[in-house]
Amino acid sequence: MAVQRQRRAGRTSREDIKFLSNPNIGNNRKKYCRFRKYGIKHIDYKDPDFLLQFINEQGKLLPRRITGNSLKYQRKIATAVKRARHLAMLPYVADLLK
């Protein structure tokens, strides 16, 4: 009876709120550095297919917060991408690269 009165008055109770929100919001998977996980020590700048995983459609480097790389390997990726661009294996600027 009390619940019906609250609903008529325009108030929401805790039972109503738990069904309105998505329970999976905020439960993101933990990011990990794939280089540390798989033991990759060297990043080859002559492998453009591998480096394309860290570049968006415009040809820009993806940030660490998206790829999940550690700082050490993000710097190595940046250096490898710059070297591959200099040798024309990767484009500097691209429209819809992928």
C-alpha positions as CSV (number, residue, x, y, z in Angstrom):
1,M,0.0,0.0,0.0
2,A,2.8,2.4,0.9
3,V,4.6,1.6,-2.4
4,Q,1.5,2.5,-4.4
5,R,1.2,5.8,-2.6
6,Q,4.9,6.7,-3.4
7,R,4.4,5.8,-7.1
8,R,1.3,7.9,-7.2
9,A,3.1,10.9,-5.7
10,G,5.8,10.7,-8.4
11,R,8.6,9.4,-6.1
12,T,10.7,6.4,-7.0
13,S,11.8,3.8,-4.6
14,R,15.0,1.7,-4.5
15,E,13.2,-1.2,-6.2
16,D,12.3,1.0,-9.2
17,I,15.8,2.4,-9.6
18,K,17.6,-1.0,-9.7
19,F,15.6,-1.9,-12.8
20,L,16.2,1.4,-14.5
21,S,20.0,1.3,-14.6
22,N,22.2,-1.2,-16.5
23,P,24.0,-3.4,-14.0
24,N,27.0,-3.8,-16.4
25,I,27.9,-0.1,-16.4
26,G,31.3,0.4,-14.8
27,N,32.4,-3.2,-15.0
28,N,35.0,-2.8,-17.7
29,R,37.5,-5.5,-18.3
30,K,41.0,-4.8,-16.9
31,K,43.4,-3.5,-19.5
32,Y,46.7,-5.2,-19.9
33,C,49.9,-4.7,-21.8
34,R,50.0,-7.4,-24.5
35,F,53.8,-7.1,-24.8
36,R,54.3,-8.0,-21.1
37,K,51.7,-10.6,-21.2
38,Y,53.1,-12.5,-24.2
39,G,56.7,-11.7,-23.5
40,I,57.4,-9.6,-26.7
41,K,60.7,-7.8,-26.2
42,H,61.3,-6.3,-29.7
43,I,58.8,-4.3,-31.8
44,D,59.7,-4.6,-35.5
45,Y,59.2,-1.4,-37.5
46,K,59.3,-3.5,-40.8
47,D,56.0,-5.2,-39.9
48,P,53.3,-2.8,-40.9
49,D,50.4,-5.2,-40.4
50,F,51.3,-5.5,-36.7
51,L,51.7,-1.7,-36.3
52,L,48.3,-1.1,-37.9
53,Q,46.7,-2.4,-34.7
54,F,47.9,0.7,-32.9
55,I,46.8,3.3,-35.5
56,N,43.3,4.6,-36.1
57,E,41.6,5.2,-39.4
58,Q,43.2,8.6,-39.9
59,G,46.7,7.3,-39.3
60,K,47.1,8.6,-35.8
61,L,48.6,6.6,-32.9
62,L,46.1,5.2,-30.5
63,P,46.6,6.4,-26.9
64,R,47.6,4.1,-24.0
65,R,44.3,4.4,-22.3
66,I,42.7,2.7,-25.3
67,T,45.4,0.1,-26.2
68,G,46.3,-0.7,-22.6
69,N,50.1,-0.7,-23.3
70,S,52.6,0.2,-20.7
71,L,54.6,3.4,-21.1
72,K,57.7,1.6,-22.1
73,Y,56.1,-0.2,-25.0
74,Q,53.9,2.7,-26.0
75,R,57.1,4.7,-26.6
76,K,58.6,1.8,-28.6
77,I,55.5,1.6,-30.7
78,A,55.6,5.3,-31.4
79,T,59.3,5.0,-32.5
80,A,58.5,2.0,-34.7
81,V,55.5,3.8,-36.3
82,K,57.6,6.9,-37.0
83,R,60.4,4.7,-38.6
84,A,57.8,2.9,-40.7
85,R,56.3,6.2,-41.9
86,H,59.8,7.5,-42.8
87,L,60.4,4.4,-45.0
88,A,56.9,4.7,-46.6
89,M,55.6,1.5,-45.1
90,L,52.8,3.4,-43.2
91,P,51.1,6.6,-44.4
92,Y,51.5,9.8,-42.4
93,V,47.9,10.8,-43.1
94,A,45.2,8.5,-44.4
95,D,41.5,8.7,-45.0
96,L,39.8,5.5,-43.8
97,L,43.0,3.5,-43.6
98,K,41.3,0.4,-42.2
